[in-house]
Amino acid sequence: MPTQPLVRILFPAPLNLGPGKIRLMEAIHGTGSLSGAARQLHISYRRAWDMLDSLNRNCPLPLVETAAGGVRGGGARLTAEGAKLLVRYRKLEASVMALVTADATDLVKMFET
């Protein structure tokens, strides 16, 4: 089985950004709604709303825009800033993963016979 590093990047307050909020933003982008994203991630709508509220409250520019439901239905979509944040986060994550994977591979080799 290959080495599977798990990396969590801890940012200083008030950013409080981690893999859960990133997955939520990606799910919103894919489903076009907060409720759809919550269902996809198997979390409550309330939890998804709280996560989204935290993101938008702590960033100078909104990351996700929402529209209230009704006859025509509501929805949610990433703003341009939200899309940029996803790209930057995933790029940072990929860089960290590449370093960790290389070092982990060397460590595993020490235990091979």
JOMO-V143896 format. One record per residue. N is the residue number from 0. SS is DSSP state (H for helix, E for strand, L for the rest). Layout:
n=N ss=SS
n=N ss=SS
This chain:
n=0 ss=L
n=1 ss=L
n=2 ss=L
n=3 ss=L
n=4 ss=L
n=5 ss=L
n=6 ss=L
n=7 ss=L
n=8 ss=L
n=9 ss=L
n=10 ss=L
n=11 ss=L
n=12 ss=L
n=13 ss=L
n=14 ss=L
n=15 ss=L
n=16 ss=L
n=17 ss=L
n=18 ss=H
n=19 ss=H
n=20 ss=H
n=21 ss=H
n=22 ss=H
n=23 ss=H
n=24 ss=H
n=25 ss=H
n=26 ss=H
n=27 ss=H
n=28 ss=H
n=29 ss=H
n=30 ss=H
n=31 ss=L
n=32 ss=L
n=33 ss=H
n=34 ss=H
n=35 ss=H
n=36 ss=H
n=37 ss=H
n=38 ss=H
n=39 ss=H
n=40 ss=H
n=41 ss=L
n=42 ss=L
n=43 ss=L
n=44 ss=H
n=45 ss=H
n=46 ss=H
n=47 ss=H
n=48 ss=H
n=49 ss=H
n=50 ss=H
n=51 ss=H
n=52 ss=H
n=53 ss=H
n=54 ss=H
n=55 ss=H
n=56 ss=H
n=57 ss=H
n=58 ss=L
n=59 ss=L
n=60 ss=L
n=61 ss=L
n=62 ss=L
n=63 ss=E
n=64 ss=E
n=65 ss=E
n=66 ss=E
n=67 ss=L
n=68 ss=L
n=69 ss=L
n=70 ss=L
n=71 ss=L
n=72 ss=L
n=73 ss=L
n=74 ss=E
n=75 ss=E
n=76 ss=E
n=77 ss=E
n=78 ss=L
n=79 ss=H
n=80 ss=H
n=81 ss=H
n=82 ss=H
n=83 ss=H
n=84 ss=H
n=85 ss=H
n=86 ss=H
n=87 ss=H
n=88 ss=H
n=89 ss=H
n=90 ss=H
n=91 ss=H
n=92 ss=H
n=93 ss=H
n=94 ss=H
n=95 ss=H
n=96 ss=H
n=97 ss=H
n=98 ss=H
n=99 ss=H
n=100 ss=H
n=101 ss=H
n=102 ss=H
n=103 ss=H
n=104 ss=H
n=105 ss=H
n=106 ss=H
n=107 ss=H
n=108 ss=H
n=109 ss=L
n=110 ss=L
n=111 ss=L
n=112 ss=L
